């Protein structure tokens, strides 16, 4: 699924990748399941990296977003969760 049209605009629906950073894997996974309640079977979550000192964990979360508003709403909910330290 190509996310960009020939003018550089995002074409929806599309697969979107969020990079999630947290300190506790279980807490991050629980937060994701609460926030991403729709179509959980279509969400791909994978471990990405661990910080040099082992304090932070990074995950890739890929899911289909229907439009810009849905994409931004998911981002906002992820960012507000106290168990998620950063969203990229």
N, C-alpha and C positions, 0 to 999 in steps of 0.2 A: 504494500500500500504506500504510494508516494504521498508524502505530506505536503510537498510544495508544488504549486502550479508554475507555469512558465514565467510568471511575474514575481515569484518569490513569496506569494501568499500561501498560507496554510490551507490545505483542502481538508474539510471535515466530512464525515468522521475519519479519524486516523488513529494509529497507534502512537501513544505518547510515552516517553520515558522520563520518570522522575528519579533522581538520585537522592536517597534518604540517608541521613547520618544520625546515629544515636549511640548510646553507650551500653544498652542492654538489649540483646537480640529478641528475647521473649516480649519485652515491653514494646519494642518497635513493631513486631509482628502483630501483637494484640491491638495496638493503635491503628495499624493499617487495616485490620479486619473490621474494626469499628467504623472507620472513616469510609472505607471502600466496600460498602455493604452490597451494592448492586453488582451482579455478574462476577462474583468472587472466583468462579471457576475459569474466568477468562483473564484473570490477573496473573502475570508472570512476575514472581519475585525471586531474586537471586542475590546471594552474597557477593559483594564486589571487592571489598578491601578492608584492611584493618590498619589503624594508624601505627606509626613507628613504635610508640610506647604502649600500644594495645588498649588505649583508653576509648577510642572511637571506632565504630563499625560503620561501613557503608554498604548500602543495598541498592540494587536497581529494581525499580518497579515499573513494569510496562503494562499498559491497559488501553483499551479503545476509549477515546473521548469523542463525543458527538458534536461538540461545538466549543468555541472559545470560552463561553461562560462556564460550561461544565469543567473545562480544563482549569480555569482560574479558581473555581470554587473548590476543587480537589486540592489545588496548591495551597489555598488559604487555610483549609481545614488541617492539612498536614503541618503547615507552618505553625499553627496555633497549639498543636498538641505538645504538652510538656515532655513527653517521652521521645520526641523527635527534635534533635538539636539543629538540624539544617535541612533544607530542601533545595535542590538544584534542578 
